[in-house]
Amino acid sequence: MGSNVGTADRVIRIILGLAILSLLFILEGNLKYLGLIGLIPLITGLVKYCPLYSLFKINTCQKK
């Protein structure tokens, strides 16, 4: 499993993931658990691998 998420894509995913996770603290009731969706972009940004990118043969990493 090689990395397929580039640097700019990683930064965007991590920031977006943290922003969505903040909904856990902002929203009330059962609606706040939608913030857990933020784990998906956060984890894919941290591990530099996106399963959907592999499925569609997308690679945003710079070629070495």
Residue pairs with C-beta under 8 A, 6 or more apart in sequence:
1 49
2 49
3 47
3 48
3 49
3 61
4 48
4 49
4 50
4 53
4 54
4 58
4 59
4 60
4 61
5 13
5 44
5 45
5 48
5 49
5 50
5 53
5 60
5 61
6 60
6 61
6 62
7 62
8 60
9 45
9 60
10 45
10 46
10 48
11 45
12 45
13 41
13 42
13 44
13 45
14 41
14 42
14 45
14 46
16 38
16 41
17 38
17 39
17 40
17 41
17 42
17 43
17 45
18 38
18 42
19 38
20 35
20 37
20 38
20 41
21 35
21 36
21 38
21 39
21 42
22 35
22 38
23 32
23 34
23 35
23 38
24 32
24 33
24 35
24 36
25 32
25 35
26 32
26 35
27 34
27 35
44 50
44 51
48 61
50 58
52 58
53 59
53 60
